[in-house]
Amino acid sequence: MLKQEIKWVRCPVCGNKTRLQIREDTELKNFPLYCPKCRQESLIDVKDLQVTVIKREVD
């Protein structure tokens, strides 16, 4: 069994780690990512460990 790479998702606003981890086979579409540190929410897509920001919600 091969070990999969696991990566923390970082906040696109402040750059800190969020509470979410992704693996190589994780796919998310229009996922509302919340950062507990800066209290901002962003919509993201994830595929092949690449995070794409769709929209940043800045209050």
C-alpha distance matrix in Angstrom:
0.0 3.8 6.6 9.2 12.8 15.2 18.9 22.1 24.6 27.9 31.3 33.1 36.4 36.1 32.7 31.5 28.1 28.2 26.5 23.9 20.3 18.5 15.0 14.5 14.8 17.8 21.1 24.4 27.9 31.1 29.4 32.0 30.6 32.8 33.2 34.5 36.1 38.3 38.3 37.9 36.0 34.6 33.2 30.0 27.6 24.0 21.8 19.1 19.8 23.4 26.0 29.3 32.3 34.5 37.2 38.0 40.1 42.3 44.8
3.8 0.0 3.8 6.3 9.5 12.4 16.0 19.5 21.9 25.1 28.6 30.2 33.6 33.2 29.7 28.7 25.5 25.9 24.6 21.9 18.2 16.2 12.6 11.7 12.8 15.9 19.2 22.6 26.0 29.2 27.6 30.1 28.5 30.8 31.0 32.5 33.8 35.9 36.2 35.6 33.8 32.2 30.9 27.6 25.3 21.5 19.3 16.3 16.7 20.4 23.1 26.5 29.5 31.9 34.6 35.4 37.7 39.8 42.4
6.6 3.8 0.0 3.8 6.6 9.2 12.8 16.1 18.9 21.9 25.5 27.3 30.6 30.0 26.5 25.3 22.1 22.6 21.3 18.9 15.1 13.6 10.3 10.2 12.0 14.5 18.1 21.0 24.6 27.5 25.5 27.8 25.9 27.8 27.8 29.2 30.4 32.5 33.0 32.6 31.0 29.6 28.7 25.5 23.5 19.8 18.1 15.2 14.8 18.5 20.9 24.5 27.4 30.0 32.4 32.9 35.0 36.9 39.5
9.2 6.3 3.8 0.0 3.8 6.3 9.8 13.3 15.7 18.9 22.3 24.0 27.4 27.0 23.6 22.7 19.5 19.8 18.8 15.9 12.2 10.1 6.7 6.5 8.6 10.9 14.4 17.4 20.9 23.8 21.9 24.3 22.4 24.7 24.8 26.5 27.8 29.7 30.0 29.3 27.7 26.1 25.0 21.7 19.7 16.0 14.4 11.6 11.1 14.9 17.2 20.8 23.7 26.2 28.7 29.3 31.5 33.5 36.2
12.8 9.5 6.6 3.8 0.0 3.8 6.6 10.4 12.8 15.7 19.3 20.9 24.2 23.7 20.2 19.4 16.4 17.2 16.8 14.1 10.3 8.5 5.8 6.0 9.3 10.7 14.0 16.5 20.0 22.5 20.6 22.6 20.4 22.5 22.3 24.1 25.0 26.8 27.5 26.8 25.3 23.7 23.0 19.7 18.0 14.3 13.2 10.3 8.8 12.4 14.7 18.4 21.1 24.0 26.4 26.7 29.0 30.8 33.5
15.2 12.4 9.2 6.3 3.8 0.0 3.8 7.0 9.7 12.8 16.4 18.4 21.5 20.9 17.6 16.4 13.2 13.6 13.0 10.4 6.6 5.7 4.6 6.9 9.7 9.7 13.1 14.8 18.4 20.5 18.1 19.7 17.3 19.1 18.8 20.5 21.5 23.4 24.0 23.5 22.2 20.9 20.5 17.5 16.4 13.0 12.9 10.9 8.5 12.0 13.2 17.0 19.3 22.2 24.2 24.2 26.2 27.9 30.4
18.9 16.0 12.8 9.8 6.6 3.8 0.0 3.8 6.5 9.2 12.8 14.8 17.9 17.2 13.9 12.9 9.9 10.8 11.1 8.7 5.6 5.4 6.4 8.5 11.5 10.5 13.1 14.1 17.3 18.9 16.4 17.6 14.8 16.5 15.8 17.8 18.5 20.2 21.0 20.4 19.4 18.1 18.1 15.2 14.7 11.6 12.3 10.9 7.5 10.1 10.7 14.5 16.4 19.6 21.4 21.0 23.2 24.6 27.2
22.1 19.5 16.1 13.3 10.4 7.0 3.8 0.0 3.8 6.2 9.7 12.3 15.0 14.1 11.1 9.5 6.2 7.0 7.7 6.1 4.4 6.4 9.0 11.6 13.9 12.0 14.1 14.1 17.0 17.8 14.9 15.4 12.1 13.2 12.2 14.0 14.7 16.5 17.3 17.0 16.3 15.5 16.1 13.8 14.3 11.9 13.7 13.3 9.6 11.3 10.6 14.1 15.1 18.3 19.4 18.6 20.4 21.6 23.9
24.6 21.9 18.9 15.7 12.8 9.7 6.5 3.8 0.0 3.8 6.7 9.0 12.0 11.9 9.2 8.6 6.0 5.9 7.7 5.7 5.8 6.9 10.2 12.4 14.2 11.6 12.7 11.9 14.2 14.6 11.9 12.2 8.9 10.5 9.9 12.5 13.4 14.4 15.0 14.0 13.0 11.8 12.5 10.2 11.2 9.6 12.1 12.6 9.1 9.6 7.8 10.9 11.5 14.6 15.6 14.9 16.8 18.2 20.8
27.9 25.1 21.9 18.9 15.7 12.8 9.2 6.2 3.8 0.0 3.8 6.3 8.8 8.2 5.4 5.3 4.4 5.6 8.9 8.4 9.2 10.7 13.8 15.7 17.8 15.2 15.9 14.7 16.3 16.0 13.5 13.0 9.4 10.1 8.5 11.2 11.1 11.7 13.1 12.1 11.9 11.0 12.6 11.0 12.8 12.0 14.7 15.3 11.7 11.3 9.0 11.2 11.0 14.4 14.8 13.3 15.2 15.9 18.5
31.3 28.6 25.5 22.3 19.3 16.4 12.8 9.7 6.7 3.8 0.0 3.8 5.4 5.7 4.7 5.5 6.3 6.2 9.9 10.0 11.9 13.4 16.8 18.7 20.3 17.4 17.3 15.3 16.2 15.0 12.7 11.3 7.8 7.9 6.1 9.4 9.1 8.7 10.0 8.5 8.8 8.2 10.6 10.1 12.9 13.2 16.4 17.7 14.4 13.3 10.2 11.3 9.8 12.8 12.2 10.1 11.7 12.2 14.8
33.1 30.2 27.3 24.0 20.9 18.4 14.8 12.3 9.0 6.3 3.8 0.0 3.8 6.0 5.6 8.3 9.7 10.0 13.5 13.1 14.6 15.3 18.5 19.7 21.2 18.4 17.8 15.7 15.9 14.5 13.2 12.0 9.4 10.2 9.1 12.5 12.0 10.4 11.8 9.4 9.3 7.6 9.8 9.3 12.1 13.0 16.1 17.7 14.7 12.6 9.4 9.3 7.3 10.4 9.9 7.9 10.4 10.9 14.2
36.4 33.6 30.6 27.4 24.2 21.5 17.9 15.0 12.0 8.8 5.4 3.8 0.0 3.8 6.0 8.4 10.9 11.2 14.8 15.3 17.3 18.5 21.9 23.3 24.8 21.9 21.2 18.9 18.8 16.8 15.4 13.4 10.9 10.4 8.7 11.6 10.2 7.8 9.7 7.5 8.9 8.4 11.6 12.1 15.4 16.6 19.9 21.5 18.5 16.5 13.2 12.8 10.1 12.5 10.8 7.7 9.2 8.4 11.3
36.1 33.2 30.0 27.0 23.7 20.9 17.2 14.1 11.9 8.2 5.7 6.0 3.8 0.0 3.8 5.7 9.0 10.2 13.9 15.1 17.0 18.8 22.1 23.8 25.7 23.0 22.9 20.9 21.4 19.7 17.8 15.8 12.6 11.5 8.6 10.6 8.3 6.8 9.8 9.0 11.2 11.4 14.7 14.9 17.9 18.5 21.6 22.6 19.3 17.8 14.9 15.3 13.3 16.0 14.5 11.4 12.5 11.2 13.3
32.7 29.7 26.5 23.6 20.2 17.6 13.9 11.1 9.2 5.4 4.7 5.6 6.0 3.8 0.0 3.8 6.8 8.9 12.7 13.3 14.5 16.1 19.1 20.6 22.9 20.5 20.8 19.3 20.3 19.3 17.3 16.0 12.6 12.2 9.5 11.8 9.9 9.6 12.3 11.5 12.8 12.3 14.9 14.1 16.5 16.4 19.2 19.7 16.2 15.0 12.6 13.8 12.6 16.0 15.4 13.0 14.7 14.2 16.7
31.5 28.7 25.3 22.7 19.4 16.4 12.9 9.5 8.6 5.3 5.5 8.3 8.4 5.7 3.8 0.0 3.8 6.4 9.9 11.3 12.8 15.1 18.3 20.4 22.7 20.2 21.0 19.6 21.1 20.2 17.6 16.1 12.3 11.3 8.0 9.4 7.6 8.8 11.4 11.6 13.1 13.4 16.1 15.4 17.8 17.2 20.1 20.5 16.8 16.4 14.2 15.9 14.9 18.2 17.5 15.0 16.1 15.7 17.6
28.1 25.5 22.1 19.5 16.4 13.2 9.9 6.2 6.0 4.4 6.3 9.7 10.9 9.0 6.8 3.8 0.0 3.8 6.7 8.0 9.2 11.9 15.1 17.6 19.7 17.3 18.6 17.4 19.5 19.0 16.0 15.0 11.2 10.6 8.0 9.2 8.9 10.9 12.4 12.8 13.4 13.6 15.7 14.6 16.5 15.4 18.1 18.4 14.7 15.1 13.1 15.6 15.2 18.3 18.2 16.2 17.3 17.6 19.5
28.2 25.9 22.6 19.8 17.2 13.6 10.8 7.0 5.9 5.6 6.2 10.0 11.2 10.2 8.9 6.4 3.8 0.0 3.8 5.4 8.1 11.0 14.6 17.5 18.9 16.0 17.0 15.3 17.3 16.6 13.3 11.9 8.2 7.4 5.5 7.0 8.2 10.1 10.5 10.9 10.9 11.6 13.5 12.8 15.0 14.3 17.4 18.3 14.9 15.3 12.9 15.1 14.4 17.0 16.8 14.9 15.6 16.3 18.0
26.5 24.6 21.3 18.8 16.8 13.0 11.1 7.7 7.7 8.9 9.9 13.5 14.8 13.9 12.7 9.9 6.7 3.8 0.0 3.8 6.8 10.3 13.8 17.1 18.2 15.2 16.6 15.2 17.6 17.2 13.5 12.5 9.3 8.5 7.8 8.1 10.3 12.8 12.4 13.2 12.7 13.7 15.1 14.4 16.1 15.1 18.0 18.8 15.7 16.9 14.8 17.3 16.8 19.1 19.1 17.6 17.9 19.0 20.3
23.9 21.9 18.9 15.9 14.1 10.4 8.7 6.1 5.7 8.4 10.0 13.1 15.3 15.1 13.3 11.3 8.0 5.4 3.8 0.0 3.8 6.7 10.3 13.6 14.4 11.4 12.9 11.8 14.5 14.8 11.2 11.2 8.4 9.2 9.5 11.0 13.2 15.1 14.6 14.4 13.1 13.1 13.5 12.1 13.2 11.7 14.3 15.2 12.4 13.8 12.0 14.8 15.0 17.3 17.9 17.1 18.0 19.7 21.5
20.3 18.2 15.1 12.2 10.3 6.6 5.6 4.4 5.8 9.2 11.9 14.6 17.3 17.0 14.5 12.8 9.2 8.1 6.8 3.8 0.0 3.8 6.9 10.4 11.7 9.4 11.7 11.8 15.1 16.2 13.1 14.0 11.3 12.8 12.9 14.5 16.2 18.1 18.0 17.7 16.3 15.7 15.7 13.4 13.5 11.1 12.8 12.9 10.0 12.2 11.5 14.9 16.0 18.6 19.9 19.5 20.9 22.6 24.8
18.5 16.2 13.6 10.1 8.5 5.7 5.4 6.4 6.9 10.7 13.4 15.3 18.5 18.8 16.1 15.1 11.9 11.0 10.3 6.7 3.8 0.0 3.8 6.9 8.1 5.9 8.5 9.5 13.0 14.9 12.4 14.3 12.3 14.7 15.3 17.4 19.2 20.6 20.4 19.5 17.6 16.2 15.4 12.5 11.5 8.4 9.4 9.3 6.9 9.7 9.8 13.2 15.1 17.6 19.5 19.8 21.6 23.8 26.3
15.0 12.6 10.3 6.7 5.8 4.6 6.4 9.0 10.2 13.8 16.8 18.5 21.9 22.1 19.1 18.3 15.1 14.6 13.8 10.3 6.9 3.8 0.0 3.8 5.5 5.3 8.8 11.1 14.8 17.3 15.3 17.6 16.0 18.5 19.1 21.2 22.8 24.3 24.2 23.3 21.3 19.6 18.5 15.3 13.6 10.0 9.4 8.1 6.7 10.3 11.7 15.2 17.7 20.1 22.4 23.0 25.1 27.4 30.0
14.5 11.7 10.2 6.5 6.0 6.9 8.5 11.6 12.4 15.7 18.7 19.7 23.3 23.8 20.6 20.4 17.6 17.5 17.1 13.6 10.4 6.9 3.8 0.0 3.8 5.7 8.6 11.7 15.0 18.0 16.7 19.5 18.1 21.0 21.7 24.1 25.5 26.7 26.8 25.4 23.3 21.1 19.6 16.0 13.6 9.8 7.9 5.3 5.5 9.2 11.6 14.9 17.9 20.2 23.0 24.1 26.6 28.9 31.8
14.8 12.8 12.0 8.6 9.3 9.7 11.5 13.9 14.2 17.8 20.3 21.2 24.8 25.7 22.9 22.7 19.7 18.9 18.2 14.4 11.7 8.1 5.5 3.8 0.0 3.8 6.5 10.1 13.3 16.7 15.7 18.9 18.2 21.3 22.7 25.1 27.0 28.0 27.6 26.1 23.5 21.4 19.3 15.9 13.1 9.7 7.5 6.3 7.9 10.9 12.8 15.6 18.5 20.2 23.1 24.5 26.8 29.5 32.3
17.8 15.9 14.5 10.9 10.7 9.7 10.5 12.0 11.6 15.2 17.4 18.4 21.9 23.0 20.5 20.2 17.3 16.0 15.2 11.4 9.4 5.9 5.3 5.7 3.8 0.0 3.8 6.7 10.3 13.4 12.0 15.1 14.5 17.7 19.3 21.8 23.9 24.7 24.1 22.6 19.9 17.8 15.8 12.7 10.2 7.0 6.3 6.9 7.3 9.8 10.6 13.3 15.7 17.3 19.9 21.3 23.3 26.1 28.8
21.1 19.2 18.1 14.4 14.0 13.1 13.1 14.1 12.7 15.9 17.3 17.8 21.2 22.9 20.8 21.0 18.6 17.0 16.6 12.9 11.7 8.5 8.8 8.6 6.5 3.8 0.0 3.8 6.8 10.3 9.8 13.4 13.6 17.2 19.3 22.1 24.3 24.6 23.7 21.7 18.6 16.2 13.6 10.5 7.5 5.2 4.8 7.3 8.5 9.5 9.7 11.4 13.7 14.6 17.5 19.3 21.4 24.5 27.3
24.4 22.6 21.0 17.4 16.5 14.8 14.1 14.1 11.9 14.7 15.3 15.7 18.9 20.9 19.3 19.6 17.4 15.3 15.2 11.8 11.8 9.5 11.1 11.7 10.1 6.7 3.8 0.0 3.8 6.7 6.0 9.7 10.5 14.2 16.7 19.7 22.0 22.0 20.8 18.6 15.3 12.9 10.1 7.6 5.2 4.8 6.8 10.1 10.3 10.3 9.1 10.0 11.5 11.8 14.4 16.2 18.0 21.3 23.9
27.9 26.0 24.6 20.9 20.0 18.4 17.3 17.0 14.2 16.3 16.2 15.9 18.8 21.4 20.3 21.1 19.5 17.3 17.6 14.5 15.1 13.0 14.8 15.0 13.3 10.3 6.8 3.8 0.0 3.8 5.4 9.1 11.0 14.7 17.6 20.7 23.0 22.4 20.9 18.3 14.7 12.0 8.5 6.7 4.6 6.6 8.6 12.4 12.9 11.9 10.2 9.6 10.4 9.6 12.2 14.7 16.5 20.0 22.7
31.1 29.2 27.5 23.8 22.5 20.5 18.9 17.8 14.6 16.0 15.0 14.5 16.8 19.7 19.3 20.2 19.0 16.6 17.2 14.8 16.2 14.9 17.3 18.0 16.7 13.4 10.3 6.7 3.8 0.0 3.8 6.5 9.1 12.6 15.7 18.9 21.1 20.1 18.3 15.5 11.8 9.2 5.5 5.5 5.7 8.9 11.7 15.4 15.2 13.8 11.1 9.8 9.2 7.6 9.3 11.7 13.1 16.8 19.3
29.4 27.6 25.5 21.9 20.6 18.1 16.4 14.9 11.9 13.5 12.7 13.2 15.4 17.8 17.3 17.6 16.0 13.3 13.5 11.2 13.1 12.4 15.3 16.7 15.7 12.0 9.8 6.0 5.4 3.8 0.0 3.8 6.0 9.5 12.7 15.7 18.2 17.7 15.8 13.5 9.9 8.0 5.3 5.2 6.4 8.5 11.8 15.1 14.2 13.4 10.6 10.4 9.7 9.3 10.4 11.7 12.7 16.1 18.4
32.0 30.1 27.8 24.3 22.6 19.7 17.6 15.4 12.2 13.0 11.3 12.0 13.4 15.8 16.0 16.1 15.0 11.9 12.5 11.2 14.0 14.3 17.6 19.5 18.9 15.1 13.4 9.7 9.1 6.5 3.8 0.0 3.8 6.4 9.9 12.7 15.3 14.5 12.3 10.0 6.4 5.7 4.6 6.6 9.2 11.4 15.1 18.2 16.7 15.7 12.4 12.0 10.2 9.9 9.5 9.8 9.8 13.1 14.9
30.6 28.5 25.9 22.4 20.4 17.3 14.8 12.1 8.9 9.4 7.8 9.4 10.9 12.6 12.6 12.3 11.2 8.2 9.3 8.4 11.3 12.3 16.0 18.1 18.2 14.5 13.6 10.5 11.0 9.1 6.0 3.8 0.0 3.8 6.7 9.8 12.2 11.8 10.2 8.3 5.5 5.2 6.0 6.7 9.7 11.0 14.7 17.3 15.0 14.3 10.9 11.4 9.7 10.8 10.4 9.6 10.1 12.5 14.6
32.8 30.8 27.8 24.7 22.5 19.1 16.5 13.2 10.5 10.1 7.9 10.2 10.4 11.5 12.2 11.3 10.6 7.4 8.5 9.2 12.8 14.7 18.5 21.0 21.3 17.7 17.2 14.2 14.7 12.6 9.5 6.4 3.8 0.0 3.8 6.4 9.0 8.9 6.8 5.9 4.5 6.6 8.9 10.3 13.5 14.6 18.3 20.6 18.0 17.5 14.1 14.6 12.5 13.6 12.3 10.4 9.8 11.4 12.7
33.2 31.0 27.8 24.8 22.3 18.8 15.8 12.2 9.9 8.5 6.1 9.1 8.7 8.6 9.5 8.0 8.0 5.5 7.8 9.5 12.9 15.3 19.1 21.7 22.7 19.3 19.3 16.7 17.6 15.7 12.7 9.9 6.7 3.8 0.0 3.8 5.5 5.9 5.2 5.6 6.4 8.5 11.5 12.4 15.6 16.2 19.8 21.5 18.5 18.0 14.7 15.6 13.6 15.4 14.0 11.4 11.0 11.5 12.7
34.5 32.5 29.2 26.5 24.1 20.5 17.8 14.0 12.5 11.2 9.4 12.5 11.6 10.6 11.8 9.4 9.2 7.0 8.1 11.0 14.5 17.4 21.2 24.1 25.1 21.8 22.1 19.7 20.7 18.9 15.7 12.7 9.8 6.4 3.8 0.0 3.8 5.9 5.0 7.6 9.2 12.0 14.9 16.0 19.1 19.6 23.0 24.6 21.4 21.3 18.2 19.4 17.4 19.1 17.5 14.7 13.7 13.6 13.8
36.1 33.8 30.4 27.8 25.0 21.5 18.5 14.7 13.4 11.1 9.1 12.0 10.2 8.3 9.9 7.6 8.9 8.2 10.3 13.2 16.2 19.2 22.8 25.5 27.0 23.9 24.3 22.0 23.0 21.1 18.2 15.3 12.2 9.0 5.5 3.8 0.0 3.8 5.6 8.2 10.8 13.3 16.6 17.6 20.7 21.1 24.5 25.8 22.4 22.0 19.0 20.1 18.0 20.1 18.3 15.1 14.4 13.3 13.6
38.3 35.9 32.5 29.7 26.8 23.4 20.2 16.5 14.4 11.7 8.7 10.4 7.8 6.8 9.6 8.8 10.9 10.1 12.8 15.1 18.1 20.6 24.3 26.7 28.0 24.7 24.6 22.0 22.4 20.1 17.7 14.5 11.8 8.9 5.9 5.9 3.8 0.0 3.8 5.5 9.0 11.4 15.1 16.5 20.0 21.0 24.6 26.2 22.9 21.9 18.6 19.0 16.3 18.1 15.8 12.3 11.3 9.7 10.1
38.3 36.2 33.0 30.0 27.5 24.0 21.0 17.3 15.0 13.1 10.0 11.8 9.7 9.8 12.3 11.4 12.4 10.5 12.4 14.6 18.0 20.4 24.2 26.8 27.6 24.1 23.7 20.8 20.9 18.3 15.8 12.3 10.2 6.8 5.2 5.0 5.6 3.8 0.0 3.8 6.8 10.1 13.6 15.7 19.2 20.6 24.3 26.3 23.4 22.5 19.0 19.1 16.3 17.5 15.0 11.8 9.9 9.1 8.8
37.9 35.6 32.6 29.3 26.8 23.5 20.4 17.0 14.0 12.1 8.5 9.4 7.5 9.0 11.5 11.6 12.8 10.9 13.2 14.4 17.7 19.5 23.3 25.4 26.1 22.6 21.7 18.6 18.3 15.5 13.5 10.0 8.3 5.9 5.6 7.6 8.2 5.5 3.8 0.0 3.8 6.7 10.4 12.7 16.4 18.2 22.0 24.3 21.6 20.2 16.5 16.1 13.0 13.9 11.2 8.0 6.3 6.1 7.2
36.0 33.8 31.0 27.7 25.3 22.2 19.4 16.3 13.0 11.9 8.8 9.3 8.9 11.2 12.8 13.1 13.4 10.9 12.7 13.1 16.3 17.6 21.3 23.3 23.5 19.9 18.6 15.3 14.7 11.8 9.9 6.4 5.5 4.5 6.4 9.2 10.8 9.0 6.8 3.8 0.0 3.8 7.0 9.6 13.3 15.5 19.2 21.9 19.6 18.2 14.4 13.9 10.8 11.2 8.9 6.6 5.4 7.4 9.1
34.6 32.2 29.6 26.1 23.7 20.9 18.1 15.5 11.8 11.0 8.2 7.6 8.4 11.4 12.3 13.4 13.6 11.6 13.7 13.1 15.7 16.2 19.6 21.1 21.4 17.8 16.2 12.9 12.0 9.2 8.0 5.7 5.2 6.6 8.5 12.0 13.3 11.4 10.1 6.7 3.8 0.0 3.8 6.3 10.1 12.5 16.3 19.1 17.0 15.2 11.4 10.3 7.1 7.5 5.7 4.5 5.5 8.4 11.2
33.2 30.9 28.7 25.0 23.0 20.5 18.1 16.1 12.5 12.6 10.6 9.8 11.6 14.7 14.9 16.1 15.7 13.5 15.1 13.5 15.7 15.4 18.5 19.6 19.3 15.8 13.6 10.1 8.5 5.5 5.3 4.6 6.0 8.9 11.5 14.9 16.6 15.1 13.6 10.4 7.0 3.8 0.0 3.8 7.2 10.3 13.9 17.1 15.8 13.8 10.2 8.7 6.1 5.3 5.2 6.5 8.0 11.5 14.3
30.0 27.6 25.5 21.7 19.7 17.5 15.2 13.8 10.2 11.0 10.1 9.3 12.1 14.9 14.1 15.4 14.6 12.8 14.4 12.1 13.4 12.5 15.3 16.0 15.9 12.7 10.5 7.6 6.7 5.5 5.2 6.6 6.7 10.3 12.4 16.0 17.6 16.5 15.7 12.7 9.6 6.3 3.8 0.0 3.8 6.6 10.2 13.3 12.1 10.1 6.6 5.5 4.6 5.4 7.3 8.8 11.2 14.3 17.4
27.6 25.3 23.5 19.7 18.0 16.4 14.7 14.3 11.2 12.8 12.9 12.1 15.4 17.9 16.5 17.8 16.5 15.0 16.1 13.2 13.5 11.5 13.6 13.6 13.1 10.2 7.5 5.2 4.6 5.7 6.4 9.2 9.7 13.5 15.6 19.1 20.7 20.0 19.2 16.4 13.3 10.1 7.2 3.8 0.0 3.8 6.8 10.4 10.0 8.2 5.8 5.1 6.6 7.1 10.2 12.3 14.9 18.0 21.1
24.0 21.5 19.8 16.0 14.3 13.0 11.6 11.9 9.6 12.0 13.2 13.0 16.6 18.5 16.4 17.2 15.4 14.3 15.1 11.7 11.1 8.4 10.0 9.8 9.7 7.0 5.2 4.8 6.6 8.9 8.5 11.4 11.0 14.6 16.2 19.6 21.1 21.0 20.6 18.2 15.5 12.5 10.3 6.6 3.8 0.0 3.8 6.9 6.4 5.6 4.6 6.3 8.9 10.6 13.5 15.2 17.8 20.6 23.7
21.8 19.3 18.1 14.4 13.2 12.9 12.3 13.7 12.1 14.7 16.4 16.1 19.9 21.6 19.2 20.1 18.1 17.4 18.0 14.3 12.8 9.4 9.4 7.9 7.5 6.3 4.8 6.8 8.6 11.7 11.8 15.1 14.7 18.3 19.8 23.0 24.5 24.6 24.3 22.0 19.2 16.3 13.9 10.2 6.8 3.8 0.0 3.8 5.5 5.4 6.9 8.6 11.9 13.3 16.7 18.6 21.4 24.1 27.3
19.1 16.3 15.2 11.6 10.3 10.9 10.9 13.3 12.6 15.3 17.7 17.7 21.5 22.6 19.7 20.5 18.4 18.3 18.8 15.2 12.9 9.3 8.1 5.3 6.3 6.9 7.3 10.1 12.4 15.4 15.1 18.2 17.3 20.6 21.5 24.6 25.8 26.2 26.3 24.3 21.9 19.1 17.1 13.3 10.4 6.9 3.8 0.0 3.9 5.4 8.5 10.9 14.5 16.5 19.7 21.3 24.2 26.7 30.0
19.8 16.7 14.8 11.1 8.8 8.5 7.5 9.6 9.1 11.7 14.4 14.7 18.5 19.3 16.2 16.8 14.7 14.9 15.7 12.4 10.0 6.9 6.7 5.5 7.9 7.3 8.5 10.3 12.9 15.2 14.2 16.7 15.0 18.0 18.5 21.4 22.4 22.9 23.4 21.6 19.6 17.0 15.8 12.1 10.0 6.4 5.5 3.9 0.0 3.8 6.5 9.8 13.0 15.7 18.5 19.4 22.3 24.4 27.6
23.4 20.4 18.5 14.9 12.4 12.0 10.1 11.3 9.6 11.3 13.3 12.6 16.5 17.8 15.0 16.4 15.1 15.3 16.9 13.8 12.2 9.7 10.3 9.2 10.9 9.8 9.5 10.3 11.9 13.8 13.4 15.7 14.3 17.5 18.0 21.3 22.0 21.9 22.5 20.2 18.2 15.2 13.8 10.1 8.2 5.6 5.4 5.4 3.8 0.0 3.8 6.5 10.0 12.7 15.7 16.9 20.0 22.2 25.6
26.0 23.1 20.9 17.2 14.7 13.2 10.7 10.6 7.8 9.0 10.2 9.4 13.2 14.9 12.6 14.2 13.1 12.9 14.8 12.0 11.5 9.8 11.7 11.6 12.8 10.6 9.7 9.1 10.2 11.1 10.6 12.4 10.9 14.1 14.7 18.2 19.0 18.6 19.0 16.5 14.4 11.4 10.2 6.6 5.8 4.6 6.9 8.5 6.5 3.8 0.0 3.8 6.6 9.6 12.2 13.2 16.3 18.4 21.8
29.3 26.5 24.5 20.8 18.4 17.0 14.5 14.1 10.9 11.2 11.3 9.3 12.8 15.3 13.8 15.9 15.6 15.1 17.3 14.8 14.9 13.2 15.2 14.9 15.6 13.3 11.4 10.0 9.6 9.8 10.4 12.0 11.4 14.6 15.6 19.4 20.1 19.0 19.1 16.1 13.9 10.3 8.7 5.5 5.1 6.3 8.6 10.9 9.8 6.5 3.8 0.0 3.8 6.3 9.4 11.1 14.5 16.8 20.4
32.3 29.5 27.4 23.7 21.1 19.3 16.4 15.1 11.5 11.0 9.8 7.3 10.1 13.3 12.6 14.9 15.2 14.4 16.8 15.0 16.0 15.1 17.7 17.9 18.5 15.7 13.7 11.5 10.4 9.2 9.7 10.2 9.7 12.5 13.6 17.4 18.0 16.3 16.3 13.0 10.8 7.1 6.1 4.6 6.6 8.9 11.9 14.5 13.0 10.0 6.6 3.8 0.0 3.8 5.8 7.3 10.7 13.1 16.7
34.5 31.9 30.0 26.2 24.0 22.2 19.6 18.3 14.6 14.4 12.8 10.4 12.5 16.0 16.0 18.2 18.3 17.0 19.1 17.3 18.6 17.6 20.1 20.2 20.2 17.3 14.6 11.8 9.6 7.6 9.3 9.9 10.8 13.6 15.4 19.1 20.1 18.1 17.5 13.9 11.2 7.5 5.3 5.4 7.1 10.6 13.3 16.5 15.7 12.7 9.6 6.3 3.8 0.0 3.8 7.0 10.0 13.0 16.4
37.2 34.6 32.4 28.7 26.4 24.2 21.4 19.4 15.6 14.8 12.2 9.9 10.8 14.5 15.4 17.5 18.2 16.8 19.1 17.9 19.9 19.5 22.4 23.0 23.1 19.9 17.5 14.4 12.2 9.3 10.4 9.5 10.4 12.3 14.0 17.5 18.3 15.8 15.0 11.2 8.9 5.7 5.2 7.3 10.2 13.5 16.7 19.7 18.5 15.7 12.2 9.4 5.8 3.8 0.0 3.8 6.5 9.5 12.8
38.0 35.4 32.9 29.3 26.7 24.2 21.0 18.6 14.9 13.3 10.1 7.9 7.7 11.4 13.0 15.0 16.2 14.9 17.6 17.1 19.5 19.8 23.0 24.1 24.5 21.3 19.3 16.2 14.7 11.7 11.7 9.8 9.6 10.4 11.4 14.7 15.1 12.3 11.8 8.0 6.6 4.5 6.5 8.8 12.3 15.2 18.6 21.3 19.4 16.9 13.2 11.1 7.3 7.0 3.8 0.0 3.8 6.0 9.6
40.1 37.7 35.0 31.5 29.0 26.2 23.2 20.4 16.8 15.2 11.7 10.4 9.2 12.5 14.7 16.1 17.3 15.6 17.9 18.0 20.9 21.6 25.1 26.6 26.8 23.3 21.4 18.0 16.5 13.1 12.7 9.8 10.1 9.8 11.0 13.7 14.4 11.3 9.9 6.3 5.4 5.5 8.0 11.2 14.9 17.8 21.4 24.2 22.3 20.0 16.3 14.5 10.7 10.0 6.5 3.8 0.0 3.8 6.5
42.3 39.8 36.9 33.5 30.8 27.9 24.6 21.6 18.2 15.9 12.2 10.9 8.4 11.2 14.2 15.7 17.6 16.3 19.0 19.7 22.6 23.8 27.4 28.9 29.5 26.1 24.5 21.3 20.0 16.8 16.1 13.1 12.5 11.4 11.5 13.6 13.3 9.7 9.1 6.1 7.4 8.4 11.5 14.3 18.0 20.6 24.1 26.7 24.4 22.2 18.4 16.8 13.1 13.0 9.5 6.0 3.8 0.0 3.8
44.8 42.4 39.5 36.2 33.5 30.4 27.2 23.9 20.8 18.5 14.8 14.2 11.3 13.3 16.7 17.6 19.5 18.0 20.3 21.5 24.8 26.3 30.0 31.8 32.3 28.8 27.3 23.9 22.7 19.3 18.4 14.9 14.6 12.7 12.7 13.8 13.6 10.1 8.8 7.2 9.1 11.2 14.3 17.4 21.1 23.7 27.3 30.0 27.6 25.6 21.8 20.4 16.7 16.4 12.8 9.6 6.5 3.8 0.0
